[in-house]
């Protein structure tokens, strides 16, 4: 079996973003199986530094970043670039903020 760079969207069951109050956005990556979750974690691809680059947020400003074994998920909470509903804010429900995560490339065993 060959190892190929695979988009995270082809591996994860759910990749979503949502409102976490007027000043925060939460990103969730949920995996179907413990094996998928562990393989992505062990790849070392998903890091605070990568999230910092994707969302243009300094690493020290990332509120939550963690791998949660019990639910096979990665949870990330970021400050909103603008307050919810504020002037210039374009995604009141933060429902479109997950898109940069979908194309993260993970080394994956082709089947």
DSSP file (Angstrom, degrees, kcal/mol; ACC not computed):
  #  RESIDUE AA STRUCTURE BP1 BP2  ACC     N-H-->O    O-->H-N    N-H-->O    O-->H-N    TCO  KAPPA ALPHA  PHI   PSI    X-CA   Y-CA   Z-CA
    1    1 A X              0   0    0      0, 0.0     2,-0.3     0, 0.0   110,-0.1   0.000 360.0 360.0 360.0 138.1    0.0    0.0    0.0
    2    2 A X        -     0   0    0    108,-0.2   108,-3.5   107,-0.0     2,-0.5  -0.634 360.0-128.2 -93.7 150.5    1.2    3.5   -0.9
    3    3 A X  E     +A  109   0A   0     -2,-0.3     2,-0.3   106,-0.3   106,-0.2  -0.873  34.1 177.3 -96.8 126.3    1.2    6.5    1.3
    4    4 A X  E     -A  108   0A   0    104,-3.1   104,-2.7    -2,-0.5     2,-0.6  -0.943  38.6-104.7-128.7 150.6   -0.5    9.5   -0.3
    5    5 A X  E     -A  107   0A   0     -2,-0.3     2,-0.4   102,-0.2   102,-0.2  -0.660  47.2-171.4 -74.1 117.2   -1.3   13.0    0.8
    6    6 A X  E     -A  106   0A   0    100,-2.9   100,-2.7    -2,-0.6     5,-0.1  -0.903  26.2-108.7-117.0 137.2   -5.0   12.9    1.4
    7    7 A X  E >   -A  105   0A   0     -2,-0.4     3,-2.0    98,-0.2     4,-0.5  -0.379  25.3-126.2 -62.8 140.6   -7.4   15.8    2.2
    8    8 A X  G >> S+     0   0    0     96,-2.4     4,-2.8    93,-0.3     3,-1.6   0.829 108.4  67.8 -55.4 -32.7   -8.6   15.8    5.7
    9    9 A X  G 34 S+     0   0    0     93,-2.0    -1,-0.3     1,-0.3    94,-0.1   0.739  96.9  53.7 -62.2 -22.2  -12.2   16.0    4.3
   10   10 A X  G <4 S+     0   0    0     -3,-2.0    -1,-0.3    92,-0.3    -2,-0.2   0.578 117.1  36.7 -85.7 -10.2  -11.7   12.5    2.9
   11   11 A X  T <4 S+     0   0    0     -3,-1.6    21,-0.5    -4,-0.5    -2,-0.2   0.799 101.9  74.5-107.7 -44.6  -10.7   11.1    6.3
   12   12 A X     <  -     0   0    0     -4,-2.8    19,-0.3    19,-0.1     3,-0.2  -0.395  63.2-147.6 -77.4 149.1  -12.8   12.9    8.9
   13   13 A X  S    S+     0   0    0     17,-2.2     2,-0.4     1,-0.3    18,-0.2   0.876  87.0  16.3 -77.2 -41.3  -16.5   12.2    9.5
   14   14 A X  E     +B   30   0B   0     16,-2.0    16,-2.9     2,-0.0     2,-0.4  -0.999  55.4 177.0-138.1 132.8  -17.3   15.8   10.4
   15   15 A X  E     +B   29   0B   0     -2,-0.4     2,-0.3    14,-0.2    14,-0.2  -0.964  30.8 151.9-129.9 116.8  -15.4   19.1    9.9
   16   16 A X  E     -B   28   0B   0     12,-2.4    12,-2.7    -2,-0.4     2,-0.3  -0.945  33.8-152.2-145.0 161.8  -17.4   22.0   11.1
   17   17 A X  E     +B   27   0B   0     -2,-0.3     2,-0.3    78,-0.3    10,-0.2  -0.960  21.2 173.2-130.6 152.6  -17.3   25.5   12.6
   18   18 A X  E     -B   26   0B   0      8,-2.2     8,-2.6    -2,-0.3    76,-0.2  -0.993  38.2 -85.1-156.5 161.0  -19.8   27.2   14.8
   19   19 A X  E     -B   25   0B   0     74,-1.1     6,-0.2    -2,-0.3     3,-0.1  -0.425  30.5-177.7 -65.4 136.3  -20.5   30.2   16.8
   20   20 A X        -     0   0    0      4,-2.2     3,-0.2     1,-0.7     2,-0.2  -0.145  64.4 -57.2-127.5  37.6  -19.1   30.1   20.4
   21   21 A X  S >  S-     0   0    0      1,-0.1     3,-0.7     2,-0.1    -1,-0.7  -0.514  79.1 -55.4 110.9 177.9  -20.4   33.4   21.6
   22   22 A X  T 3  S+     0   0    0      1,-0.2    62,-2.5    -2,-0.2    -1,-0.1   0.648 135.1  32.4 -69.7 -13.8  -19.9   36.9   20.3
   23   23 A X  T 3  S+     0   0    0     -3,-0.2    57,-2.3    60,-0.2     2,-0.3   0.372 111.3  60.6-125.1   4.5  -16.1   36.8   20.5
   24   24 A X  E <   - C   0  79B   0     -3,-0.7    -4,-2.2    55,-0.3     2,-0.4  -0.959  51.5-158.6-138.9 153.4  -15.2   33.2   19.7
   25   25 A X  E     -BC  19  78B   0     53,-2.6    53,-2.9    -2,-0.3     2,-0.4  -0.985  14.4-149.9-125.9 138.6  -15.5   30.5   17.0
   26   26 A X  E     -BC  18  77B   0     -8,-2.6    -8,-2.2    -2,-0.4     2,-0.4  -0.926   6.3-163.0-111.7 136.2  -15.2   26.8   17.6
   27   27 A X  E     -BC  17  76B   0     49,-3.5    49,-2.6    -2,-0.4     2,-0.4  -0.954   7.6-167.8-115.3 134.8  -13.8   24.3   15.0
   28   28 A X  E     -BC  16  75B   0    -12,-2.7   -12,-2.4    -2,-0.4     2,-0.5  -0.980  12.7-173.2-125.9 136.3  -14.5   20.6   15.3
   29   29 A X  E     -BC  15  74B   0     45,-2.3    45,-2.6    -2,-0.4     2,-0.4  -0.982  15.8-174.7-123.9 116.5  -12.9   17.7   13.4
   30   30 A X  E     -BC  14  73B   0    -16,-2.9   -17,-2.2    -2,-0.5   -16,-2.0  -0.928   9.4-150.2-118.4 136.6  -14.6   14.3   14.3
   31   31 A X        -     0   0    0     41,-2.6   -19,-0.1    -2,-0.4    -2,-0.0  -0.780  16.4-135.1-108.6 149.5  -13.4   10.9   13.1
   32   32 A X  S    S+     0   0    0    -21,-0.5     2,-0.3    -2,-0.3    -1,-0.1   0.885  87.8  25.5 -66.2 -40.7  -15.5    7.8   12.4
   33   33 A X  S  > S-     0   0    0      1,-0.1     4,-2.1    39,-0.1     5,-0.1  -0.860  72.5-122.4-128.8 158.9  -13.0    5.5   14.1
   34   34 A X  H  > S+     0   0    0     -2,-0.3     4,-2.8     1,-0.2     5,-0.2   0.854 114.3  57.9 -61.9 -36.5  -10.4    5.5   16.8
   35   35 A X  H  > S+     0   0    0      2,-0.2     4,-2.4     1,-0.2    -1,-0.2   0.910 107.1  45.6 -63.7 -43.6   -7.9    4.2   14.2
   36   36 A X  H  > S+     0   0    0      2,-0.2     4,-2.4     1,-0.2     5,-0.2   0.934 113.7  50.2 -63.7 -45.8   -8.5    7.2   11.9
   37   37 A X  H  X S+     0   0    0     -4,-2.1     4,-2.4     1,-0.2    -2,-0.2   0.935 113.4  45.0 -57.0 -49.4   -8.3    9.6   14.8
   38   38 A X  H  X S+     0   0    0     -4,-2.8     4,-3.0     1,-0.2    -1,-0.2   0.882 110.9  53.6 -66.5 -38.5   -5.0    8.1   16.1
   39   39 A X  H  X S+     0   0    0     -4,-2.4     4,-1.3    -5,-0.2    -1,-0.2   0.915 111.6  45.0 -63.2 -42.5   -3.5    7.9   12.6
   40   40 A X  H  X>S+     0   0    0     -4,-2.4     4,-0.7     2,-0.2     5,-0.6   0.917 114.3  49.2 -67.9 -42.2   -4.2   11.6   12.0
   41   41 A X  H ><5S+     0   0    0     -4,-2.4     3,-1.3    -5,-0.2    -2,-0.2   0.947 111.4  48.9 -60.8 -47.2   -2.9   12.6   15.5
   42   42 A X  H 3<5S+     0   0    0     -4,-3.0    -1,-0.2     1,-0.3    -2,-0.2   0.746  97.9  69.4 -66.7 -22.9    0.3   10.5   15.0
   43   43 A X  H 3<5S-     0   0    0     -4,-1.3    -1,-0.3    -5,-0.2    -2,-0.2   0.796  93.6-144.7 -64.7 -26.1    0.9   12.1   11.6
   44   44 A X  T <<5 +     0   0    0     -3,-1.3    -3,-0.1    -4,-0.7    -2,-0.1   0.606  63.7 120.1  73.4  11.1    1.7   15.4   13.4
   45   45 A X      < +     0   0    0     -5,-0.6     2,-0.9     1,-0.1     5,-0.1   0.907  56.0  68.7 -75.9 -42.6    0.1   17.4   10.7
   46   46 A X  S    S+     0   0    0     -6,-0.4     2,-0.3     4,-0.1    -1,-0.1  -0.692  70.8 148.7 -86.1 109.5   -2.6   19.1   12.7
   47   47 A X     >  -     0   0    0     -2,-0.9     4,-2.2     1,-0.1     5,-0.2  -0.864  62.4-108.6-134.7 165.4   -0.9   21.5   15.0
   48   48 A X  H  > S+     0   0    0     -2,-0.3     4,-2.5     1,-0.2     5,-0.1   0.876 120.4  56.1 -59.8 -38.1   -1.4   24.8   16.7
   49   49 A X  H  > S+     0   0    0      2,-0.2     4,-1.9     1,-0.2    -1,-0.2   0.895 106.5  48.5 -64.8 -40.5    1.1   26.3   14.4
   50   50 A X  H  > S+     0   0    0      2,-0.2     4,-2.9     1,-0.2     5,-0.2   0.931 111.8  49.1 -64.9 -45.0   -0.8   25.1   11.3
   51   51 A X  H  X S+     0   0    0     -4,-2.2     4,-2.4     1,-0.2     6,-0.2   0.900 108.3  55.4 -60.1 -40.8   -4.1   26.5   12.7
   52   52 A X  H  X>S+     0   0    0     -4,-2.5     5,-1.6     1,-0.2     4,-0.8   0.912 111.9  42.9 -57.3 -44.8   -2.3   29.8   13.4
   53   53 A X  H  <5S+     0   0    0     -4,-1.9     3,-0.5     2,-0.2    -2,-0.2   0.929 114.1  49.6 -68.0 -46.3   -1.2   30.0    9.7
   54   54 A X  H  <5S+     0   0    0     -4,-2.9    -2,-0.2     1,-0.2    -1,-0.2   0.855 123.7  30.0 -63.1 -36.0   -4.6   28.9    8.3
   55   55 A X  H  <5S-     0   0    0     -4,-2.4    -1,-0.2    -5,-0.2    -2,-0.2   0.340 102.3-123.0-109.3   5.0   -6.6   31.4   10.4
   56   56 A X  T  <5 +     0   0    0     -4,-0.8     2,-0.4    -3,-0.5    -3,-0.2   0.916  66.4 135.7  53.1  47.8   -4.0   34.2   10.7
   57   57 A X      < -     0   0    0     -5,-1.6    -1,-0.2    -6,-0.2    -2,-0.2  -0.994  61.4-112.9-125.7 126.8   -4.1   34.0   14.5
   58   58 A X    >>  -     0   0    0     -2,-0.4     3,-2.2     1,-0.1     4,-0.5  -0.307  28.4-119.9 -57.1 142.5   -1.0   34.0   16.7
   59   59 A X  G >4 S+     0   0    0      1,-0.3     3,-1.3     2,-0.2    -1,-0.1   0.853 113.3  59.2 -54.6 -36.7   -0.6   30.7   18.4
   60   60 A X  G 34 S+     0   0    0      1,-0.3    -1,-0.3    -8,-0.0    -2,-0.1   0.671 101.7  55.8 -69.2 -14.3   -0.8   32.4   21.8
   61   61 A X  G <4 S+     0   0    0     -3,-2.2     2,-0.5    18,-0.0    18,-0.4   0.513  76.8 109.7 -94.2  -5.9   -4.3   33.7   20.9
   62   62 A X    <<  -     0   0    0     -3,-1.3    16,-0.2    -4,-0.5     3,-0.1  -0.597  54.9-162.1 -70.4 122.5   -5.7   30.2   20.2
   63   63 A X        +     0   0    0     14,-1.8     2,-0.4    -2,-0.5    15,-0.2   0.926  68.5  11.8 -77.6 -46.9   -8.1   29.6   23.1
   64   64 A X  E     +D   77   0B   0     13,-1.5    13,-2.3     2,-0.0     2,-0.3  -0.999  59.7 162.6-134.6 135.7   -8.5   25.9   22.8
   65   65 A X  E     +D   76   0B   0     -2,-0.4     2,-0.3    11,-0.2    11,-0.2  -0.871  25.6 132.4-148.8 116.9   -6.5   23.3   20.8
   66   66 A X  E     -D   75   0B   0      9,-1.8     9,-2.4    -2,-0.3     2,-0.5  -0.989  51.6-124.7-165.2 154.4   -6.7   19.6   21.7
   67   67 A X  E     -D   74   0B   0     -2,-0.3     2,-0.7     7,-0.2     7,-0.2  -0.907  28.7-156.6 -98.5 124.0   -7.2   16.0   20.7
   68   68 A X  E >>> -D   73   0B   0      5,-3.6     5,-1.8    -2,-0.5     3,-1.0  -0.866   7.8-169.3-112.2 101.7  -10.0   14.5   22.7
   69   69 A X  G >45S+     0   0    0     -2,-0.7     3,-1.0     1,-0.2    -1,-0.2   0.846  80.0  63.5 -57.1 -41.8   -9.7   10.7   22.8
   70   70 A X  G 345S+     0   0    0      1,-0.3    -1,-0.2     2,-0.1    -2,-0.0   0.810 118.3  25.4 -58.4 -32.1  -13.1   10.0   24.3
   71   71 A X  G <45S-     0   0    0     -3,-1.0   -40,-0.3     2,-0.1    -1,-0.3   0.252 103.2-119.6-118.2  11.1  -14.9   11.4   21.2
   72   72 A X  T <<5S+     0   0    0     -3,-1.0   -41,-2.6    -4,-0.5     2,-0.3   0.929  71.7 126.6  51.9  51.9  -12.2   10.9   18.5
   73   73 A X  E   < -CD  30  68B   0     -5,-1.8    -5,-3.6   -43,-0.2     2,-0.4  -0.946  59.1-139.5-142.0 156.8  -12.1   14.6   17.8
   74   74 A X  E     -CD  29  67B   0    -45,-2.6   -45,-2.3    -2,-0.3     2,-0.4  -0.966  24.4-164.7-111.2 133.1  -10.0   17.7   17.6
   75   75 A X  E     +CD  28  66B   0     -9,-2.4    -9,-1.8    -2,-0.4     2,-0.4  -0.979   9.0 178.2-124.5 132.5  -11.4   20.8   19.1
   76   76 A X  E     -CD  27  65B   0    -49,-2.6   -49,-3.5    -2,-0.4     2,-0.5  -0.998   9.0-166.9-133.6 133.0  -10.1   24.3   18.4
   77   77 A X  E     -CD  26  64B   0    -13,-2.3   -14,-1.8    -2,-0.4   -13,-1.5  -0.989  13.0-179.7-123.5 129.2  -11.5   27.6   19.7
   78   78 A X  E     -C   25   0B   0    -53,-2.9   -53,-2.6    -2,-0.5     2,-0.2  -0.855  33.3-103.8-122.1 154.7  -10.3   30.9   18.1
   79   79 A X  E     -C   24   0B   0    -18,-0.4   -55,-0.3    -2,-0.3     2,-0.1  -0.578  44.7-109.8 -71.7 143.5  -11.1   34.5   18.8
   80   80 A X        -     0   0    0    -57,-2.3     3,-0.1    -2,-0.2    -1,-0.1  -0.472  15.8-131.7 -68.6 144.8  -13.4   36.0   16.1
   81   81 A X  S    S+     0   0    0      1,-0.2     2,-0.3    -2,-0.1    -1,-0.1   0.845  95.8  12.7 -65.9 -31.0  -11.7   38.5   13.8
   82   82 A X  S    S-     0   0    0      4,-0.0    -1,-0.2   -60,-0.0     3,-0.1  -0.979  99.7 -90.4-138.7 149.4  -14.7   40.8   14.5
   83   83 A X    >   -     0   0    0     -2,-0.3     3,-2.5     1,-0.1   -60,-0.2  -0.271  58.3 -85.9 -58.7 146.9  -17.4   40.6   17.1
   84   84 A X  T 3  S+     0   0    0    -62,-2.5    -1,-0.1     1,-0.3     3,-0.1  -0.322 115.3   6.5 -55.5 126.4  -20.5   38.7   16.1
   85   85 A X  T 3  S+     0   0    0      1,-0.2    -1,-0.3    -3,-0.1     3,-0.1   0.458 101.1 136.2  79.1   0.6  -22.9   41.0   14.3
   86   86 A X    X   -     0   0    0     -3,-2.5     3,-2.1     1,-0.2    -1,-0.2  -0.231  69.2 -68.9 -76.6 169.5  -20.3   43.8   14.3
   87   87 A X  T 3  S+     0   0    0      1,-0.3    -1,-0.2    -3,-0.1     3,-0.1  -0.367 123.2  12.4 -58.5 128.0  -19.5   46.1   11.4
   88   88 A X  T 3  S+     0   0    0      1,-0.3     2,-0.3    -3,-0.1    -1,-0.3   0.347  88.7 138.2  85.6  -6.2  -17.7   44.2    8.7
   89   89 A X    <   -     0   0    0     -3,-2.1    -1,-0.3    -6,-0.1     3,-0.2  -0.577  28.2-177.8 -73.8 132.6  -18.5   40.8   10.2
   90   90 A X        +     0   0    0     -2,-0.3     2,-0.2     1,-0.2    -1,-0.1   0.447  66.8  46.2-116.1  -2.2  -19.5   38.4    7.4
   91   91 A X    >   +     0   0    0      1,-0.1     3,-1.8     3,-0.0    -1,-0.2  -0.614  58.1 178.8-143.7  77.9  -20.4   35.1    9.0
   92   92 A X  T 3  S+     0   0    0      1,-0.3    -1,-0.1    -2,-0.2    -6,-0.0   0.806  86.6  38.5 -54.2 -36.6  -22.7   35.7   12.0
   93   93 A X  T 3  S-     0   0    0    -74,-0.1   -74,-1.1   -75,-0.0    -1,-0.3   0.434 101.2-130.3 -95.7  -0.2  -23.1   32.0   12.8
   94   94 A X    X   +     0   0    0     -3,-1.8     3,-0.8   -76,-0.2     4,-0.1   0.762  63.4 138.7  57.6  26.6  -19.4   31.1   12.0
   95   95 A X  T 3   +     0   0    0      1,-0.2   -78,-0.3     2,-0.1     3,-0.2   0.550  65.3  47.4 -80.2  -7.6  -20.8   28.3    9.9
   96   96 A X  T >  S+     0   0    0      1,-0.1     3,-0.8    -5,-0.1    -1,-0.2   0.307  82.8  92.5-114.2   7.9  -18.3   28.8    7.0
   97   97 A X  T <  S+     0   0    0     -3,-0.8     3,-0.4     1,-0.2     4,-0.2   0.556  70.0  72.6 -83.5  -7.3  -15.1   29.0    8.9
   98   98 A X  T >>  +     0   0    0      1,-0.2     3,-1.5    -3,-0.2     4,-0.9   0.613  68.0  96.1 -80.6 -12.7  -14.2   25.3    8.7
   99   99 A X  H X> S+     0   0    0     -3,-0.8     3,-0.9     1,-0.3     4,-0.7   0.840  76.2  57.3 -53.5 -43.8  -13.3   25.4    5.0
  100  100 A X  H 34 S+     0   0    0     -3,-0.4     3,-0.4     1,-0.2    -1,-0.3   0.822 103.4  56.5 -58.8 -27.9   -9.5   25.9    5.5
  101  101 A X  H X4 S+     0   0    0     -3,-1.5     3,-1.5     1,-0.2   -93,-0.3   0.831  93.1  69.4 -70.5 -30.8   -9.4   22.7    7.5
  102  102 A X  H << S+     0   0    0     -4,-0.9   -93,-2.0    -3,-0.9   -92,-0.3   0.816  99.8  46.2 -60.1 -33.6  -10.9   20.5    4.8
  103  103 A X  T 3< S+     0   0    0     -4,-0.7    -1,-0.3    -3,-0.4    -2,-0.1   0.343  75.3 129.0 -98.0   8.1   -7.9   20.7    2.5
  104  104 A X    <   -     0   0    0     -3,-1.5   -96,-2.4    -4,-0.1     2,-0.5  -0.439  58.9-130.7 -57.2 133.1   -5.2   20.0    5.1
  105  105 A X  E     -A    7   0A   0    -98,-0.2     2,-0.4    -2,-0.1   -98,-0.2  -0.801  25.3-172.4 -96.5 128.9   -3.2   17.2    3.6
  106  106 A X  E     -A    6   0A   0   -100,-2.7  -100,-2.9    -2,-0.5     2,-0.3  -0.967  32.0-113.4-120.5 131.7   -2.5   14.1    5.7
  107  107 A X  E     +A    5   0A   0     -2,-0.4     2,-0.4  -102,-0.2  -102,-0.2  -0.521  50.7 176.8 -62.9 123.2   -0.1   11.3    4.8
  108  108 A X  E     -A    4   0A   0   -104,-2.7  -104,-3.1    -2,-0.3     2,-0.6  -0.985  36.6-111.6-139.1 140.8   -2.6    8.4    4.4
  109  109 A X  E     -A    3   0A   0     -2,-0.4  -106,-0.3  -106,-0.2     2,-0.1  -0.604  37.0-131.7 -74.5 115.9   -2.3    4.8    3.4
  110  110 A X              0   0    0   -108,-3.5  -108,-0.2    -2,-0.6    -1,-0.1  -0.412 360.0 360.0 -67.6 140.8   -4.1    4.4    0.0
  111  111 A X              0   0    0     -2,-0.1    -1,-0.1  -110,-0.1    -2,-0.0   0.412 360.0 360.0-114.1 360.0   -6.5    1.5   -0.1
